[in-house]
């Protein structure tokens, strides 16, 4: 199953400090992650994705996720990062539709915090969480030879913060 998260859905929120190429790469990786989970048997419920930017990552010299050369740890005390802005996208009939709020109960939510100011940095850690208290995953990205790539994925349940 292939799902697309077009950059057009979020680009009105991006600032001149945000790298659109990073966002496009991150959205592509996150759409693949979303598609993998949604395609699992027993996942017939409605789904939504909340995407937002966060400028409150821990400074690199304080705490780091050390995989693949290291990344600033996304948020303090392993809590989900506070978002500067966010948008909610309802997933129906194979596409994402922007909504102001979730329509009703029973919708499963994939929350994503993407770092801001990515033009200034050559690396970024994206934090994603399934549900309000569910499984969290980190995605590590690096800009290598002027192209952003996902270089690491970590299940936070099984990895210790270094």
N, C-alpha and C positions, 0 to 999 in steps of 0.2 A: 504494500500500500504506500502510495506517495502522497504527501501532504505538503502544500506550499504555504509559507507565511511571507507574503510580499512585503518588502520594505515600505511600500506606500502606506501601509496601515500605521506605521509609527513615525515616519519621517517628519511629520509636522511637529513632533515633540523634540526632535533632535536639535542640539545647539551646534554652533560652529566648532566647538571642541569635541564633538562626537564624530567618529570616523564611520561614514556610511558603509564602507566596505567591511569593517568589523561587524557592524550590525547585520548586514546581509549574510555574512558567514555564520554568525551566531544564530540568527533566525533559521537558517537552513539546518544547522545541527539540531536545534531545539525542535524543529518540525519533525525531523527524523526520529528523535527520542519520543515525541508525542505519538507519532504514527505507530511505533513499536508497541507502546503500551495500549493504545486504543484498539489495536488489531488483536490483542490477546482474547482468548475465549472468556466469556463472562463479563466483557467490557461493553455491554450493550447500552448502558446508561448514557445520558447526555453528558458532554464534556465541554469544558471551557478552559481558556488559558488567560492568565493575567500576566501581562508583560510590563515591566517598568524599569526605570533607570535609578541607580543608586550612586550617590557621591560619597557615601560614608564607609568606604572600605577601610580596613585597618591599615595603618602605615606599614610598608614592607619591613622596616627594621624592628617592628614590635612582634608581630606574629605572622607566620608564613605557612602556606600549604607548600611543602617542599618538593612535591613531585615535579618531574620534568624541568628542573632548574629553579623552581619556586615561583609562587604567586602571592600577592597580598591576600590575607585571609578576608573573605567576604562577610563582614559584620562582626560585631562583638559577641562573645560568649555563645557562639553557635546559634544565636537567634536569627530568624529570617531578617534580612536587611530592611531598613526603613526606606521606602521608595520616594524619590523626589516627584515622580509622576508615574502613573500607570494607566493602562487601558485593559478592558476585559473583552475577550473575543470568544463568542459562542461557536462551538464546532457542530455544524449540522450539514448533513448531506455532502460530506467531503470538502467543505470549505469553512473558513472562519468569517464570522460576521461580528462587527463591532457592536457592543451593547453597553448601555449606561449602567445596568445592574443585571445580576443573574435572574432569569425568569423562573422563580420557584425553587423548590427544594429538590434534593436528590441529584444535583448536577455535580459531577466530579471536577475538581479544579487543579490545574497545573500552574503553579506560580513561578515566575521567573524574575530574578533581579540581575540586570545587566549593568556593568559599571559605566559611569559617565566619563567624559574627558579622555576618550580612547585615542584621539589624535596625538595626545601628548605621551602616550605610553606604547611600548612594543609588546605588551603582554596584558592579559585580562583574565580574571576568573569570574565565571557566571555561576550563580547559585540558582538551583531549581528545586522545587518541592512539590510532591504529589499530595494534595489535600492540605488542610490547615495545620495538621500536626504529623503529617506523613513523612515518607521517605524523602531525604534530601540527596541531591547529587551536585557535585561541582564539575564544571567544564572549564578546562584550562586552554586558553588561546594564546598564540604567539604570532607576531608579524614577522615572517621569515621571507627574506628577499622580496619585500614589498607586497606580500600576500599573506592574509590572515589564515591560520590553520588551527583546528582543534588538535591539541597535542596530548591532552590528558582528560580522563573522566574518572571520577572517584565517587563511590558510594559511601556517604558519610557514616552510615551505620557501622561499617566494618573498618573504617580508617581512623586513625587517631590524629588529632591536630598536632603538628610538629612545630 
